[in-house]
Amino acid sequence: MSEVIDMEKLPKFLPSCHKEAENLDIIFTCSGAASVGKIGHEVGVLLTNAGQNARLCCTTAVAAGSEMHLDIGKRAKKVIVIDGCPMKCATKVIDKAGIKIDHSFTVTDFGIAKQPTLDISDEDVLKVALEIADKVGIKLNLKP
């Protein structure tokens, strides 16, 4: 008996950022423990999943000095950094690593206040993602 596979339920495998960095817009995000940090990370996820040739990369691995992740950032087609708040921790990590930043954004600059919560709205994530995608030229495949 043959099982029917629902292709929509299979995981979406991402391009290997280490093998394909030159062809990818690499996104580094804040993953701070407040609303805007989580929004920034979720924007990176959305731009990766719905974008073409955009790929979230591990900011923490860069901070830890991972040679592979440093190399990814240095070979990227474009580097996009999304910070949550004006502390700009992700930007500082990428700068300190010697990786050239092509675009830098801060979630609070989009009129979203930092709150001591991890409960965020999909509307805020989509708002920031659409504006960033427009500014950096990432075409999104979003279903209405």
C-alpha positions in Angstrom: 0.0 0.0 0.0 1.3 3.4 -1.0 1.2 6.3 1.4 0.3 9.8 0.1 2.7 12.4 1.1 1.4 15.9 1.7 4.3 18.1 0.3 3.0 21.1 2.3 3.8 19.3 5.6 7.4 18.5 4.7 10.0 20.8 6.2 11.4 23.5 3.9 15.1 22.9 3.6 17.1 26.1 3.4 20.1 26.7 1.1 23.4 25.8 2.7 24.6 29.2 3.7 28.2 28.1 4.0 28.2 26.6 0.4 26.2 29.4 -1.2 27.1 32.6 0.8 28.1 34.5 -2.3 24.6 34.1 -3.7 22.7 34.9 -0.5 21.7 37.9 1.5 22.8 36.8 4.9 20.6 38.1 7.8 21.9 38.4 11.3 19.4 39.3 14.0 19.0 40.1 17.6 17.3 37.5 19.7 16.9 39.6 22.8 14.7 38.7 25.7 12.1 41.4 25.0 9.4 42.0 22.5 11.5 43.8 19.9 14.3 41.3 20.0 11.8 38.5 19.3 10.2 40.6 16.5 13.7 41.1 14.9 14.4 37.4 15.0 10.9 36.5 13.6 11.5 39.1 10.8 14.7 37.2 9.9 12.8 33.9 9.8 10.0 35.4 7.6 12.6 37.0 5.2 14.3 33.6 5.0 11.2 31.5 4.5 9.3 33.8 2.2 12.3 35.5 0.5 14.3 34.6 -2.4 18.1 34.2 -1.8 17.9 35.4 1.8 19.2 33.3 4.7 19.2 33.8 8.4 22.6 33.1 10.0 23.6 32.5 13.6 24.7 35.8 15.2 25.7 33.9 18.4 28.1 31.7 16.4 29.8 34.8 15.0 30.1 36.2 18.6 31.6 32.9 19.6 34.2 33.2 16.9 33.0 30.3 14.7 35.3 30.4 11.6 32.6 28.9 9.4 30.1 31.6 10.4 32.7 34.4 10.1 33.4 33.2 6.6 29.7 33.1 5.7 29.4 36.8 6.7 32.5 37.8 4.9 31.5 36.0 1.7 27.8 37.0 1.7 26.3 38.8 -1.3 24.8 41.3 1.2 24.8 41.4 5.0 21.6 42.6 6.7 21.5 43.1 10.5 18.2 43.5 12.4 18.5 44.7 15.9 15.7 44.9 18.4 16.5 48.1 20.3 18.9 51.0 20.2 21.6 49.0 22.1 22.3 47.4 18.7 23.9 44.3 20.1 23.7 42.3 16.8 25.3 45.2 14.9 28.1 45.4 17.5 28.8 41.6 17.2 29.0 41.8 13.4 31.1 44.9 13.4 33.5 43.5 16.0 33.9 40.4 13.8 35.0 42.5 10.9 32.0 41.7 8.7 30.9 44.5 6.4 27.2 45.4 7.0 25.3 46.5 4.0 22.0 47.2 5.7 21.2 47.7 9.4 17.8 48.1 10.9 16.4 48.5 14.4 12.8 47.3 15.2 12.1 50.3 17.5 12.8 52.6 14.6 9.6 51.2 13.0 7.5 52.7 15.8 7.3 49.6 17.9 8.1 50.0 21.6 10.3 47.6 23.5 8.2 45.7 26.0 9.3 43.2 28.7 7.4 40.4 27.1 7.9 37.7 24.4 4.3 38.0 23.3 4.4 39.7 19.9 2.0 40.2 17.1 2.2 38.8 13.6 1.1 42.2 12.4 4.3 43.8 13.8 6.5 41.1 12.3 4.9 41.5 8.9 5.0 45.3 9.0 8.8 45.3 9.7 9.5 42.5 7.3 7.7 44.2 4.4 9.5 47.5 5.0 12.9 45.8 5.3 12.3 43.6 2.2 11.3 46.7 0.2 14.4 48.7 1.4 16.9 45.9 0.6 15.3 44.5 -2.5 14.2 41.1 -1.2 11.2 39.8 -3.1 8.8 38.0 -0.8 6.6 35.1 -1.7 3.7 35.7 0.6 0.2 34.2 0.3 -2.6 36.7 0.9 
